[in-house]
Amino acid sequence: EKQLGCWVSTQRTQYKLLLEGRPSQMTQERIDFLNKIDFDWDPRRIFTRVYDPNVARASDTPEGPNRNDRKWMQWYDELVKFK
């Protein structure tokens, strides 16, 4: 589960970057997937902002899945199994 924990941490980091308006790999689709399973974006309440679709909006991604999207979905599936 250590690898899954690292992946979860990366999602939180990418989300924080998005909220700060910095370059991020987080997409709206990924945010929606994680919200769907009640992902805890900030278990320690470090971040003060909560996701608001009107404030933080991930850029649209090109059509079709790429290698990173497939890998991301594999980790997402692992998280769903773990929960």
N, CA, C and O atoms as a printed pandas DataFrame, in Angstrom:
     atom_number atom_name residue_name chain_id  residue_number  x_coord  y_coord  z_coord
0              1         N          GLU        A               1    0.812   -1.201    0.000
1              2        CA          GLU        A               1    0.000    0.000    0.000
2              3         C          GLU        A               1    0.856    1.267    0.000
3              4         O          GLU        A               1    0.329    2.368   -0.159
4              5         N          LYS        A               2    2.146    1.122    0.174
5              6        CA          LYS        A               2    3.008    2.303    0.176
6              7         C          LYS        A               2    2.938    3.037   -1.161
7              8         O          LYS        A               2    2.890    4.267   -1.192
8              9         N          GLN        A               3    2.933    2.289   -2.264
9             10        CA          GLN        A               3    2.854    2.926   -3.580
10            11         C          GLN        A               3    1.529    3.656   -3.761
11            12         O          GLN        A               3    1.486    4.739   -4.344
12            13         N          LEU        A               4    0.464    3.070   -3.267
13            14        CA          LEU        A               4   -0.841    3.718   -3.349
14            15         C          LEU        A               4   -0.825    5.008   -2.530
15            16         O          LEU        A               4   -1.359    6.029   -2.963
16            17         N          GLY        A               5   -0.218    4.962   -1.358
17            18        CA          GLY        A               5   -0.110    6.160   -0.521
18            19         C          GLY        A               5    0.663    7.267   -1.219
19            20         O          GLY        A               5    0.304    8.440   -1.121
20            21         N          CYS        A               6    1.719    6.896   -1.919
21            22        CA          CYS        A               6    2.493    7.884   -2.688
22            23         C          CYS        A               6    1.644    8.484   -3.792
23            24         O          CYS        A               6    1.698    9.689   -4.037
24            25         N          TRP        A               7    0.860    7.650   -4.460
25            26        CA          TRP        A               7   -0.005    8.124   -5.536
26            27         C          TRP        A               7   -1.047    9.099   -4.976
27            28         O          TRP        A               7   -1.297   10.150   -5.566
28            29         N          VAL        A               8   -1.647    8.752   -3.846
29            30        CA          VAL        A               8   -2.645    9.620   -3.218
30            31         C          VAL        A               8   -2.007   10.964   -2.865
31            32         O          VAL        A               8   -2.602   12.016   -3.099
32            33         N          SER        A               9   -0.812   10.931   -2.310
33            34        CA          SER        A               9   -0.105   12.163   -1.962
34            35         C          SER        A               9    0.148   13.018   -3.202
35            36         O          SER        A               9    0.020   14.241   -3.157
36            37         N          THR        A              10    0.504   12.374   -4.293
37            38        CA          THR        A              10    0.739   13.098   -5.544
38            39         C          THR        A              10   -0.537   13.783   -6.024
39            40         O          THR        A              10   -0.484   14.908   -6.521
40            41         N          GLN        A              11   -1.685   13.116   -5.881
41            42        CA          GLN        A              11   -2.948   13.726   -6.303
42            43         C          GLN        A              11   -3.228   14.983   -5.493
43            44         O          GLN        A              11   -3.675   15.993   -6.037
44            45         N          ARG        A              12   -2.966   14.919   -4.208
45            46        CA          ARG        A              12   -3.186   16.086   -3.349
46            47         C          ARG        A              12   -2.240   17.222   -3.737
47            48         O          ARG        A              12   -2.643   18.385   -3.771
48            49         N          THR        A              13   -1.003   16.889   -4.025
49            50        CA          THR        A              13   -0.023   17.901   -4.424
50            51         C          THR        A              13   -0.428   18.555   -5.738
51            52         O          THR        A              13   -0.382   19.779   -5.865
52            53         N          GLN        A              14   -0.824   17.744   -6.715
53            54        CA          GLN        A              14   -1.233   18.282   -8.013
54            55         C          GLN        A              14   -2.472   19.160   -7.879
55            56         O          GLN        A              14   -2.592   20.176   -8.564
56            57         N          TYR        A              15   -3.377   18.778   -7.013
57            58        CA          TYR        A              15   -4.590   19.555   -6.765
58            59         C          TYR        A              15   -4.232   20.903   -6.140
59            60         O          TYR        A              15   -4.776   21.940   -6.520
60            61         N          LYS        A              16   -3.319   20.873   -5.184
61            62        CA          LYS        A              16   -2.888   22.114   -4.529
62            63         C          LYS        A              16   -2.241   23.047   -5.553
63            64         O          LYS        A              16   -2.499   24.251   -5.544
64            65         N          LEU        A              17   -1.413   22.505   -6.422
65            66        CA          LEU        A              17   -0.792   23.315   -7.473
66            67         C          LEU        A              17   -1.857   23.964   -8.347
67            68         O          LEU        A              17   -1.750   25.137   -8.702
68            69         N          LEU        A              18   -2.883   23.196   -8.691
69            70        CA          LEU        A              18   -3.981   23.716   -9.502
70            71         C          LEU        A              18   -4.664   24.878   -8.796
71            72         O          LEU        A              18   -4.936   25.912   -9.407
72            73         N          LEU        A              19   -4.940   24.705   -7.509
73            74        CA          LEU        A              19   -5.600   25.769   -6.747
74            75         C          LEU        A              19   -4.748   27.026   -6.691
75            76         O          LEU        A              19   -5.273   28.139   -6.648
76            77         N          GLU        A              20   -3.444   26.849   -6.692
77            78        CA          GLU        A              20   -2.522   27.989   -6.636
78            79         C          GLU        A              20   -2.290   28.606   -8.007
79            80         O          GLU        A              20   -1.573   29.600   -8.128
80            81         N          GLY        A              21   -2.890   28.024   -9.040
81            82        CA          GLY        A              21   -2.730   28.546  -10.385
82            83         C          GLY        A              21   -1.391   28.195  -11.016
83            84         O          GLY        A              21   -0.966   28.828  -11.981
84            85         N          ARG        A              22   -0.734   27.189  -10.470
85            86        CA          ARG        A              22    0.562   26.749  -10.990
86            87         C          ARG        A              22    0.363   25.557  -11.918
87            88         O          ARG        A              22   -0.686   24.914  -11.881
88            89         N          PRO        A              23    1.361   25.254  -12.752
89            90        CA          PRO        A              23    1.238   24.094  -13.643
90            91         C          PRO        A              23    0.953   22.812  -12.851
91            92         O          PRO        A              23    1.578   22.552  -11.822
92            93         N          SER        A              24    0.011   22.028  -13.341
93            94        CA          SER        A              24   -0.425   20.835  -12.630
94            95         C          SER        A              24   -0.859   19.769  -13.620
95            96         O          SER        A              24   -1.344   20.085  -14.706
96            97         N          GLN        A              25   -0.689   18.524  -13.254
97            98        CA          GLN        A              25   -1.165   17.399  -14.051
98            99         C          GLN        A              25   -2.625   17.062  -13.726
99           100         O          GLN        A              25   -3.217   16.189  -14.360
100          101         N          MET        A              26   -3.197   17.750  -12.746
101          102        CA          MET        A              26   -4.575   17.480  -12.340
102          103         C          MET        A              26   -5.522   17.995  -13.416
103          104         O          MET        A              26   -5.369   19.109  -13.917
104          105         N          THR        A              27   -6.501   17.166  -13.762
105          106        CA          THR        A              27   -7.509   17.550  -14.752
106          107         C          THR        A              27   -8.878   17.562  -14.092
107          108         O          THR        A              27   -9.071   16.983  -13.023
108          109         N          GLN        A              28   -9.814   18.219  -14.733
109          110        CA          GLN        A              28  -11.182   18.241  -14.208
110          111         C          GLN        A              28  -11.753   16.835  -14.130
111          112         O          GLN        A              28  -12.459   16.496  -13.180
112          113         N          GLU        A              29  -11.450   16.026  -15.120
113          114        CA          GLU        A              29  -11.942   14.653  -15.122
114          115         C          GLU        A              29  -11.425   13.885  -13.893
115          116         O          GLU        A              29  -12.176   13.146  -13.256
116          117         N          ARG        A              30  -10.146   14.067  -13.570
117          118        CA          ARG        A              30   -9.570   13.391  -12.406
118          119         C          ARG        A              30  -10.190   13.902  -11.115
119          120         O          ARG        A              30  -10.477   13.120  -10.209
120          121         N          ILE        A              31  -10.398   15.203  -11.028
121          122        CA          ILE        A              31  -11.051   15.778   -9.851
122          123         C          ILE        A              31  -12.431   15.156   -9.676
123          124         O          ILE        A              31  -12.811   14.769   -8.571
124          125         N          ASP        A              32  -13.171   15.065  -10.766
125          126        CA          ASP        A              32  -14.519   14.494  -10.703
126          127         C          ASP        A              32  -14.492   13.034  -10.264
127          128         O          ASP        A              32  -15.313   12.616   -9.447
128          129         N          PHE        A              33  -13.552   12.257  -10.803
129          130        CA          PHE        A              33  -13.430   10.861  -10.386
130          131         C          PHE        A              33  -13.152   10.763   -8.887
131          132         O          PHE        A              33  -13.788    9.980   -8.181
132          133         N          LEU        A              34  -12.212   11.550   -8.415
133          134        CA          LEU        A              34  -11.838   11.475   -6.999
134          135         C          LEU        A              34  -12.957   11.987   -6.093
135          136         O          LEU        A              34  -13.198   11.422   -5.027
136          137         N          ASN        A              35  -13.633   13.043   -6.506
137          138        CA          ASN        A              35  -14.769   13.534   -5.720
138          139         C          ASN        A              35  -15.879   12.488   -5.634
139          140         O          ASN        A              35  -16.582   12.386   -4.629
140          141         N          LYS        A              36  -16.017   11.722   -6.699
141          142        CA          LYS        A              36  -17.061   10.687   -6.760
142          143         C          LYS        A              36  -16.888    9.641   -5.647
143          144         O          LYS        A              36  -17.867    9.063   -5.176
144          145         N          ILE        A              37  -15.639    9.405   -5.236
145          146        CA          ILE        A              37  -15.394    8.424   -4.162
146          147         C          ILE        A              37  -15.075    9.124   -2.841
147          148         O          ILE        A              37  -14.479    8.531   -1.941
148          149         N          ASP        A              38  -15.480   10.394   -2.736
149          150        CA          ASP        A              38  -15.270   11.183   -1.510
150          151         C          ASP        A              38  -13.801   11.249   -1.106
151          152         O          ASP        A              38  -13.452   11.082    0.063
152          153         N          PHE        A              39  -12.955   11.494   -2.090
153          154        CA          PHE        A              39  -11.523   11.631   -1.837
154          155         C          PHE        A              39  -11.292   12.765   -0.856
155          156         O          PHE        A              39  -11.875   13.841   -0.991
156          157         N          ASP        A              40  -10.446   12.525    0.127
157          158        CA          ASP        A              40  -10.112   13.551    1.119
158          159         C          ASP        A              40   -8.931   14.352    0.579
159          160         O          ASP        A              40   -7.789   13.894    0.618
160          161         N          TRP        A              41   -9.214   15.535    0.083
161          162        CA          TRP        A              41   -8.176   16.353   -0.534
162          163         C          TRP        A              41   -7.177   16.871    0.486
163          164         O          TRP        A              41   -6.032   17.161    0.136
164          165         N          ASP        A              42   -7.583   16.991    1.720
165          166        CA          ASP        A              42   -6.693   17.559    2.733
166          167         C          ASP        A              42   -6.964   16.907    4.090
167          168         O          ASP        A              42   -7.675   17.477    4.919
168          169         N          PRO        A              43   -6.407   15.728    4.319
169          170        CA          PRO        A              43   -6.698   15.025    5.570
170          171         C          PRO        A              43   -6.211   15.767    6.810
171          172         O          PRO        A              43   -6.750   15.571    7.899
172          173         N          ARG        A              44   -5.207   16.609    6.657
173          174        CA          ARG        A              44   -4.681   17.355    7.810
174          175         C          ARG        A              44   -5.137   18.801    7.807
175          176         O          ARG        A              44   -4.710   19.594    8.647
176          177         N          ARG        A              45   -5.984   19.138    6.884
177          178        CA          ARG        A              45   -6.525   20.489    6.753
178          179         C          ARG        A              45   -5.439   21.540    6.586
179          180         O          ARG        A              45   -5.532   22.640    7.130
180          181         N          ILE        A              46   -4.408   21.186    5.825
181          182        CA          ILE        A              46   -3.333   22.128    5.539
182          183         C          ILE        A              46   -3.829   23.203    4.578
183          184         O          ILE        A              46   -3.549   24.389    4.756
184          185         N          PHE        A              47   -4.565   22.774    3.564
185          186        CA          PHE        A              47   -5.052   23.724    2.569
186          187         C          PHE        A              47   -6.327   24.364    3.088
187          188         O          PHE        A              47   -7.179   23.696    3.674
188          189         N          THR        A              48   -6.444   25.634    2.872
189          190        CA          THR        A              48   -7.621   26.324    3.400
190          191         C          THR        A              48   -8.753   26.394    2.390
191          192         O          THR        A              48   -9.904   26.615    2.769
192          193         N          ARG        A              49   -8.448   26.210    1.109
193          194        CA          ARG        A              49   -9.485   26.283    0.089
194          195         C          ARG        A              49  -10.067   24.906   -0.175
195          196         O          ARG        A              49   -9.354   23.902   -0.169
196          197         N          VAL        A              50  -11.333   24.874   -0.399
197          198        CA          VAL        A              50  -12.027   23.641   -0.764
198          199         C          VAL        A              50  -12.376   23.752   -2.235
199          200         O          VAL        A              50  -12.663   24.839   -2.736
200          201         N          TYR        A              51  -12.351   22.639   -2.913
201          202        CA          TYR        A              51  -12.612   22.672   -4.345
202          203         C          TYR        A              51  -13.949   23.315   -4.652
203          204         O          TYR        A              51  -14.987   22.936   -4.110
204          205         N          ASP        A              52  -13.898   24.277   -5.517
205          206        CA          ASP        A              52  -15.089   24.955   -6.008
206          207         C          ASP        A              52  -14.959   24.993   -7.524
207          208         O          ASP        A              52  -14.051   25.639   -8.047
208          209         N          PRO        A              53  -15.844   24.315   -8.233
209          210        CA          PRO        A              53  -15.702   24.249   -9.688
210          211         C          PRO        A              53  -15.715   25.615  -10.360
211          212         O          PRO        A              53  -15.270   25.741  -11.501
212          213         N          ASN        A              54  -16.216   26.634   -9.678
213          214        CA          ASN        A              54  -16.228   27.972  -10.257
214          215         C          ASN        A              54  -14.919   28.716  -10.026
215          216         O          ASN        A              54  -14.661   29.737  -10.663
216          217         N          VAL        A              55  -14.096   28.208   -9.120
217          218        CA          VAL        A              55  -12.834   28.870   -8.799
218          219         C          VAL        A              55  -11.666   28.153   -9.449
219          220         O          VAL        A              55  -10.926   28.748  -10.232
220          221         N          ALA        A              56  -11.499   26.890   -9.132
221          222        CA          ALA        A              56  -10.380   26.114   -9.664
222          223         C          ALA        A              56  -10.904   25.209  -10.761
223          224         O          ALA        A              56  -11.734   24.331  -10.523
224          225         N          ARG        A              57  -10.420   25.432  -11.934
225          226        CA          ARG        A              57  -10.901   24.639  -13.071
226          227         C          ARG        A              57   -9.696   24.097  -13.819
227          228         O          ARG        A              57   -8.863   24.861  -14.305
228          229         N          ALA        A              58   -9.607   22.801  -13.908
229          230        CA          ALA        A              58   -8.496   22.194  -14.640
230          231         C          ALA        A              58   -8.660   22.477  -16.128
231          232         O          ALA        A              58   -9.778   22.566  -16.636
232          233         N          SER        A              59   -7.557   22.614  -16.805
233          234        CA          SER        A              59   -7.584   22.853  -18.249
234          235         C          SER        A              59   -8.175   21.652  -18.963
235          236         O          SER        A              59   -8.078   20.516  -18.498
236          237         N          ASP        A              60   -8.780   21.925  -20.084
237          238        CA          ASP        A              60   -9.261   20.817  -20.906
238          239         C          ASP        A              60   -8.067   20.052  -21.439
239          240         O          ASP        A              60   -7.036   20.637  -21.771
240          241         N          THR        A              61   -8.213   18.744  -21.517
241          242        CA          THR        A              61   -7.133   17.910  -22.015
242          243         C          THR        A              61   -7.457   17.478  -23.433
243          244         O          THR        A              61   -8.625   17.457  -23.824
244          245         N          PRO        A              62   -6.434   17.132  -24.211
245          246        CA          PRO        A              62   -6.688   16.659  -25.570
246          247         C          PRO        A              62   -7.564   15.420  -25.569
247          248         O          PRO        A              62   -7.600   14.663  -24.599
248          249         N          GLU        A              63   -8.257   15.233  -26.655
249          250        CA          GLU        A              63   -9.145   14.074  -26.800
250          251         C          GLU        A              63   -8.365   12.763  -26.706
251          252         O          GLU        A              63   -7.220   12.681  -27.151
252          253         N          GLY        A              64   -8.983   11.759  -26.136
253          254        CA          GLY        A              64   -8.415   10.421  -26.110
254          255         C          GLY        A              64   -7.453   10.201  -24.954
255          256         O          GLY        A              64   -6.739   11.112  -24.537
256          257         N          PRO        A              65   -7.450    8.969  -24.443
257          258        CA          PRO        A              65   -6.565    8.661  -23.321
258          259         C          PRO        A              65   -5.116    8.550  -23.775
259          260         O          PRO        A              65   -4.829    8.060  -24.868
260          261         N          ASN        A              66   -4.227    9.002  -22.937
261          262        CA          ASN        A              66   -2.815    8.797  -23.214
262          263         C          ASN        A              66   -2.248    7.847  -22.153
263          264         O          ASN        A              66   -2.979    7.387  -21.275
264          265         N          ARG        A              67   -0.966    7.560  -22.235
265          266        CA          ARG        A              67   -0.344    6.615  -21.311
266          267         C          ARG        A              67   -0.537    7.055  -19.852
267          268         O          ARG        A              67   -0.825    6.229  -18.986
268          269         N          ASN        A              68   -0.378    8.349  -19.586
269          270        CA          ASN        A              68   -0.533    8.841  -18.225
270          271         C          ASN        A              68   -1.957    8.666  -17.722
271          272         O          ASN        A              68   -2.171    8.351  -16.551
272          273         N          ASP        A              69   -2.934    8.869  -18.606
273          274        CA          ASP        A              69   -4.325    8.688  -18.204
274          275         C          ASP        A              69   -4.610    7.229  -17.854
275          276         O          ASP        A              69   -5.308    6.946  -16.881
276          277         N          ARG        A              70   -4.072    6.310  -18.644
277          278        CA          ARG        A              70   -4.288    4.886  -18.358
278          279         C          ARG        A              70   -3.645    4.505  -17.025
279          280         O          ARG        A              70   -4.244    3.788  -16.224
280          281         N          LYS        A              71   -2.435    4.985  -16.795
281          282        CA          LYS        A              71   -1.734    4.685  -15.541
282          283         C          LYS        A              71   -2.491    5.304  -14.367
283          284         O          LYS        A              71   -2.638    4.684  -13.313
284          285         N          TRP        A              72   -2.964    6.525  -14.561
285          286        CA          TRP        A              72   -3.712    7.201  -13.506
286          287         C          TRP        A              72   -4.959    6.399  -13.147
287          288         O          TRP        A              72   -5.279    6.240  -11.969
288          289         N          MET        A              73   -5.664    5.893  -14.160
289          290        CA          MET        A              73   -6.877    5.109  -13.909
290          291         C          MET        A              73   -6.556    3.797  -13.204
291          292         O          MET        A              73   -7.355    3.322  -12.396
292          293         N          GLN        A              74   -5.406    3.206  -13.492
293          294        CA          GLN        A              74   -5.013    1.987  -12.776
294          295         C          GLN        A              74   -4.861    2.290  -11.289
295          296         O          GLN        A              74   -5.328    1.525  -10.445
296          297         N          TRP        A              75   -4.212    3.397  -10.969
297          298        CA          TRP        A              75   -4.048    3.760   -9.554
298          299         C          TRP        A              75   -5.388    4.139   -8.926
299          300         O          TRP        A              75   -5.646    3.815   -7.767
300          301         N          TYR        A              76   -6.232    4.820   -9.685
301          302        CA          TYR        A              76   -7.560    5.165   -9.181
302          303         C          TYR        A              76   -8.337    3.887   -8.835
303          304         O          TYR        A              76   -8.980    3.817   -7.788
304          305         N          ASP        A              77   -8.277    2.888   -9.706
305          306        CA          ASP        A              77   -8.949    1.614   -9.437
306          307         C          ASP        A              77   -8.403    0.956   -8.164
307          308         O          ASP        A              77   -9.159    0.369   -7.391
308          309         N          GLU        A              78   -7.098    1.059   -7.956
309          310        CA          GLU        A              78   -6.498    0.514   -6.724
310          311         C          GLU        A              78   -7.041    1.242   -5.501
311          312         O          GLU        A              78   -7.330    0.621   -4.478
312          313         N          LEU        A              79   -7.179    2.552   -5.611
313          314        CA          LEU        A              79   -7.718    3.337   -4.493
314          315         C          LEU        A              79   -9.149    2.938   -4.199
315          316         O          LEU        A              79   -9.526    2.797   -3.036
316          317         N          VAL        A              80   -9.948    2.754   -5.234
317          318        CA          VAL        A              80  -11.348    2.347   -5.042
318          319         C          VAL        A              80  -11.402    0.988   -4.327
319          320         O          VAL        A              80  -12.213    0.799   -3.421
320          321         N          LYS        A              81  -10.560    0.065   -4.724
321          322        CA          LYS        A              81  -10.509   -1.247   -4.059
322          323         C          LYS        A              81  -10.099   -1.110   -2.599
323          324         O          LYS        A              81  -10.629   -1.801   -1.729
324          325         N          PHE        A              82   -9.169   -0.228   -2.341
325          326        CA          PHE        A              82   -8.662   -0.036   -0.986
326          327         C          PHE        A              82   -9.724    0.557   -0.066
327          328         O          PHE        A              82   -9.831    0.168    1.097
328          329         N          LYS        A              83  -10.504    1.494   -0.586
329          330        CA          LYS        A              83  -11.532    2.149    0.223
330          331         C          LYS        A              83  -12.589    1.133    0.566
331          332         O          LYS        A              83  -13.562    1.460    1.246
